[in-house]
Amino acid sequence: MLSAGGTGGHLFPAQALGAELSRRGWKLILMTDPRGHNYAQAFPSAEIVTVPSATFAGRSLFGKAAALFTLGRGMLSASAQLGRIAPAAVVGFGGYPSLPTLYAASRRDLPTLVHEQNAILGRVNRYLAPRVSIIAASFEGMERVPSSAQGKVVVTGNPVRETILALTELAYLPPNAGDRLTVLVFGGSQGARVLSQIVPKAVGQLPEALRGRLRIEQQCRPEDLNAVRAAYEQSGVT
């Protein structure tokens, strides 16, 4: 069983591991929040189960109380699903949607593992660290690991999808003078708003001759799309 937050940073490593497990004949279950269904095509052979989840970040006192109640419902739901499915192991990739599943799995004494994609152990994984069997780290010397969980850390690196690995086989062709330059801008949770705000402004300050050579491909949130497109058009960038 895989469990991950409903954004690419959590789900893409889960997808990479899921593909390898499928090749080895394992049956997959993905437990995530409603956002995770946007990535259902990335898990074609998996049963996808939704669990209630919420985050405390940026909420009022009332909002945090409501989030705690939702997480409690998620833990009850996850525990019931674990009883139904009886997985051989549960692997979490961070994000609040993984919290109910991994917590419930630890209460049921199932083999559990959390994977951290960053050099600093995230909030949810930090909370789960004393309760899980193994902590898989992407980097040596990962920070903010509780002292009681230091012995559980194994450096595995970050799982990478086959489609991304295949790109490393392509030869790099440096552009000639005057060629169009394609720039890919991505990052954050489903397209961080801060990138939608600062990158178009930064590009707009480049020399006009350079701006005229640029072709921008940028990931952004749907509500930011029109503003980002207008900013680039104003700078003469397509």
C-alpha positions as a printed Julia matrix, in Angstrom:
238×3 Matrix{Float64}:
   0.0    0.0     0.0
   1.22   3.49   -0.94
   0.04   6.67    0.74
   0.87  10.19   -0.4
  -0.32  13.78   -0.37
  -2.29  14.9    -3.4
   0.47  16.88   -5.14
   3.19  15.89   -7.57
   6.08  16.23   -5.12
   4.61  13.41   -3.05
   2.84  11.39   -5.73
   5.55  11.2    -8.4
   8.02   9.3    -6.17
   5.11   7.07   -5.17
   4.4    6.51   -8.86
   8.02   5.51   -9.5
   7.98   2.98   -6.66
   4.53   1.75   -7.67
   5.68   1.05  -11.23
   8.6   -1.02   -9.98
   6.42  -2.94   -7.51
   3.91  -3.67  -10.27
   6.7   -5.04  -12.45
   7.57  -7.37   -9.59
   4.0   -8.63   -9.37
   2.75  -6.76   -6.31
  -0.85  -5.57   -6.11
  -1.01  -1.83   -5.4
  -3.37   0.26   -3.3
  -2.98   4.05   -3.25
  -4.52   5.94   -0.34
  -4.67   9.7    -0.88
  -6.98  12.72   -0.69
  -9.4   13.88   -3.43
  -6.62  15.83   -5.17
  -4.74  12.58   -5.69
  -7.4   11.43   -8.13
  -6.0   14.01  -10.57
  -3.03  11.65  -10.89
  -5.06   8.45  -11.23
  -3.64   7.82  -14.71
  -0.19   7.54  -13.1
  -1.36   4.45  -11.17
  -3.21   2.43  -13.84
  -3.05  -0.87  -11.96
  -3.77   0.47   -8.48
  -6.96   0.63   -6.48
  -7.27   4.24   -5.33
  -8.84   4.84   -1.93
  -9.72   8.31   -0.64
  -9.28   9.16    3.03
 -10.43  12.37    4.75
  -7.51  14.7     5.39
  -6.74  18.33    6.21
  -3.78  20.57    6.96
  -3.19  22.87    9.92
  -1.13  25.35    7.9
  -2.55  28.86    7.59
  -5.7   28.12    9.57
  -7.39  29.93   12.44
  -7.86  28.26   15.8
 -11.31  27.11   14.69
  -9.88  25.91   11.38
  -7.19  23.91   13.16
  -9.82  22.29   15.37
 -11.82  21.38   12.27
  -8.68  19.97   10.63
  -7.99  17.85   13.71
 -11.54  16.48   13.55
 -11.12  15.68    9.84
  -7.82  13.9    10.48
  -9.51  11.88   13.21
 -12.16  10.78   10.72
  -9.38   9.97    8.29
  -7.64   7.74   10.82
 -10.84   5.81   11.5
 -11.48   5.45    7.76
  -7.88   4.4     7.09
  -7.96   1.84    9.9
 -11.12   0.3     8.46
  -9.54   0.13    4.99
  -6.39  -1.45    6.4
  -8.52  -4.09    8.08
 -10.27  -4.79    4.79
  -7.15  -4.85    2.61
  -4.58  -6.33    5.04
  -1.53  -4.94    3.17
   1.89  -6.55    3.44
   3.42  -3.12    4.1
   2.47   0.56    4.03
   4.75   3.18    2.45
   4.11   6.89    2.96
   5.51   9.77    0.92
   4.57  12.69    3.13
   1.83  15.28    3.04
  -1.12  15.4     5.4
  -3.14  12.8     3.43
  -0.5   10.22    4.38
  -0.87  10.93    8.11
  -4.14   9.03    8.79
  -2.98   5.96    6.86
   0.51   5.68    8.36
  -0.72   6.42   11.87
  -3.45   3.78   11.58
  -0.96   1.29   10.1
   1.44   1.83   13.0
  -1.4    1.24   15.47
  -2.09  -2.06   13.71
   1.62  -3.03   13.94
   1.97  -3.27   10.16
   5.41  -2.83    8.55
   5.65   0.87    7.72
   8.06   3.14    5.88
   8.05   6.87    5.18
  10.04   8.43    2.37
  11.27  12.02    2.59
  11.95  13.82   -0.68
  13.71  16.79    0.93
  16.91  17.38    2.88
  14.81  18.35    5.92
  12.3   15.87    7.31
   8.81  17.26    6.71
   6.26  17.98    9.42
   4.09  14.9     8.84
   7.02  12.53    8.43
   8.62  14.03   11.53
   5.49  13.26   13.54
   5.38   9.72   12.17
   9.12   9.05   12.54
   8.98   7.47   16.03
   6.05   5.27   14.96
   7.22   3.81   11.63
   9.62   0.95   10.93
  11.96   2.68    8.45
  12.65   6.25    7.3
  13.92   6.44    3.7
  15.99   9.57    3.05
  16.78  11.15   -0.3
  19.93  12.84    1.04
  22.74  12.09    3.46
  22.57  14.01    6.72
  18.83  14.69    6.59
  17.91  17.28    9.21
  15.2   17.39   11.9
  15.05  13.66   12.45
  13.94  13.0    16.06
  16.76  11.55   18.14
  14.64   8.5    18.93
  14.33   7.73   15.2
  17.92   8.33   14.01
  18.61   4.6    13.82
  15.72   4.07   11.4
  17.13   6.28    8.62
  18.26   4.58    5.4
  19.51   6.69    2.48
  17.73   5.46   -0.64
  17.7    8.52   -2.87
  14.55   9.78   -4.56
  12.58   7.33   -6.74
  12.52   8.59  -10.34
   9.99   7.67  -13.01
  11.16   5.73  -16.07
   9.96   8.49  -18.4
  12.25  10.96  -16.65
  15.21   8.57  -16.57
  14.83   8.06  -20.32
  15.49  11.77  -20.87
  19.0   11.37  -19.49
  19.84   9.31  -22.58
  19.12  12.23  -24.9
  22.12  14.23  -26.08
  22.15  17.92  -25.19
  22.21  20.16  -28.24
  23.51  23.62  -27.3
  21.65  26.46  -29.04
  23.27  28.48  -31.76
  23.51  32.24  -31.54
  20.07  33.72  -32.16
  18.16  30.43  -31.66
  14.96  30.38  -29.63
  15.51  29.4   -26.0
  12.9   27.3   -24.2
  12.7   27.82  -20.43
  10.71  25.45  -18.2
   9.43  26.91  -14.92
   7.88  24.58  -12.36
   7.85  23.84   -8.66
   5.88  24.13   -5.47
   2.55  22.57   -4.69
   0.73  22.19   -8.04
   2.47  25.34   -9.27
   3.55  27.66   -6.47
   1.91  31.1    -6.62
   5.17  32.81   -5.72
   6.7   31.58   -8.99
   3.72  32.95  -10.91
   4.34  36.32   -9.29
   8.1   36.75   -9.46
   9.27  34.85  -12.56
   7.27  36.88  -15.14
   8.49  40.09  -13.46
  12.09  38.88  -13.56
  11.81  37.88  -17.22
  10.34  41.3   -17.99
  13.56  42.94  -16.75
  15.77  41.05  -19.2
  17.13  42.89  -22.26
  14.57  43.12  -25.05
  16.75  41.18  -27.49
  16.97  38.26  -25.06
  13.26  38.36  -24.21
  12.5   38.05  -27.91
  14.35  34.72  -28.03
  12.52  33.18  -25.09
   9.76  30.6   -25.14
   8.39  30.0   -21.62
   6.66  26.83  -20.44
   5.44  27.46  -16.88
   3.4   25.36  -14.51
   0.93  27.49  -12.58
  -2.36  27.24  -10.76
  -5.54  27.61  -12.88
  -6.51  30.82  -11.09
  -3.11  32.37  -11.94
  -3.01  31.33  -15.6
  -4.51  34.45  -17.19
  -2.37  36.85  -15.15
   0.83  34.93  -15.93
   0.01  34.77  -19.64
  -0.77  38.51  -19.73
   2.5   39.36  -17.96
   4.55  37.44  -20.51
   2.64  38.93  -23.43
   3.32  42.41  -22.06
   7.04  41.55  -22.01
   6.93  40.23  -25.57
   7.5   36.63  -24.47
   5.48  33.69  -25.77
